[in-house]
Amino acid sequence: MLTLQLRELEADGLVVRTVYRQVPPRVDYALTPLGQSLLPVLNEMQWWGDAYAARASGVSAHHSSVWYTATVCHICHILLW
């Protein structure tokens, strides 16, 4: 399932796939400039989702936002480096 989604993102020009011919096999994915242009939109969608989830569960929006910010930074670091 993940491989299929990554291939679709590659076909849409959102990520670039680099295959390393080695043992064990290695494949890296990185955001293209087009993919990076979606980050502000995705950040806003995540913020909305966190705020909604926090409201529904009674968790403070601040706590949810701090967790989200750390997660996004980690994911962006993986994709961009």
Number of C-alpha atoms within 10 A of each C-alpha: 6 7 8 9 10 16 16 13 16 18 11 12 14 20 22 18 15 11 10 11 9 8 6 6 8 10 10 13 17 19 22 16 12 12 16 17 12 12 14 10 11 13 14 11 12 16 17 13 13 21 18 13 15 17 12 9 9 9 13 13 15 12 11 16 17 10 11 16 14 10 12 15 11 11 11 14 11 13 15 11 9
